[in-house]
């Protein structure tokens, strides 16, 4: 039995039942990946807001601060963002991330009049 699947990449290719099952699984994996990415994006956006408030810097600079902390502490960006959110709620920030956050805020706050450098 042959089925046809509609896709912008491959319009109406004939697919067997096995191929349809594989395509369904691939699409479910892609959906899961997109949902994880969306969640990560939300966490990072919230952390950007925290850094904006702490450093009194523009959001674009806050993004660069988070990225620098991630790179210089060798920690995934999402993990740094999660730690920053916990820190904003009174939790602890790992020492290396705290040090890198202070340094990065110092660099970016100096470029932004009225900014402060310490969280």
N, C-alpha and C positions, 0 to 999 in steps of 0.2 A: 504494500500500500504506500502511496506517495502523497505527501502533504505539501502545501505551499505556505511559506511564512513571509509576511511583509516586513521589510526592513529598508531603511534608506540606504544602507551600505550595500545590501544585496537584494534587490527587488525580486520577489517571487522565485527564489531558488527552490527546486524540488528537494524536500527533506524527508528522510525516512522517519519512522517512529523513534528509532534510536537517536537519530540526529536531533529530533525535536526534544527529546528528554535531555540530551546534553546541552542544547541551547537554553532550555528552561533552567537547568542548573547553573549555567554560566550567568544568565540574567539575574538569578537569585543572589549569586555571589557578588555581582556588580551592585545590586541594590544594597546588600549588607555593607559593602565597602563605602558606598555613597552615604549611607546613614551614619557610619562611624566618622566619616570626614565632616559631615554636617555637625555632629556633636562636638568634635574636636574644634571646629571653627567657632562654635558658640563659646566654648571654654576659653579659647584664645582671645576672642573679642572681649569677654568679661575681664580677663587679665589686663588687656590693653587699657580698659577703663580704670582699673585700679592703679596702673602705672601712671596714667594721665593725672589722676587725683594726687598720688604720692609726689610725683615729680613736678606737677604743674607744667606739663609739657604737652605739645600737640599729639594727637593720636598717631600720626605717622612716625614721630620720634619714639613714642611708646612702643610701637611695633619693632623698631630697630633695637630698642633697649632689650625687649624680650628675646629677640633673635640673638643679640650679643651674649646675653646671659646663657642662653642655650648652647651656643657654640663654645664659649669660654669655659663653661662648666662641664661640657661634654654630656649634656642632658637633653633628652628630646624636648622639643618646644612645647608640646602638649603637657608634658610632665612639669616643666617650669611654670607654665600657666596655671596648672592645678595647684602647685606649691604657692604661687603668688596669691591665688584666691584664698587658700587656707591661712596664709600670713595676714591677709587683710581682715580676716575674721578672728585674729588673735592667736593663730597657730604659729608654729616655728617654721622658719625657712632654713633649709640646709645651709651650713656656713659658707660653702663655696658659692652658692647661688646668691646669698645675701651680700657677700663681698662683691661679686660681679654686678649685682643690681645696683649697689651703691656707686661703684665706679662708673657704670654706664649712665646712671642718672646724673652723676656729676658732670660727665662729658656733655650730655644732651641738655641739661638744665643750664649750663653755662652759655649755651647758644641761644637760649630762650629767655628774654628779659623777664625778671620777676620769678623765675623758676627756683626751686630749691633742690638740693642734691641728696638729701637723706630721707629714706622712708621712715 
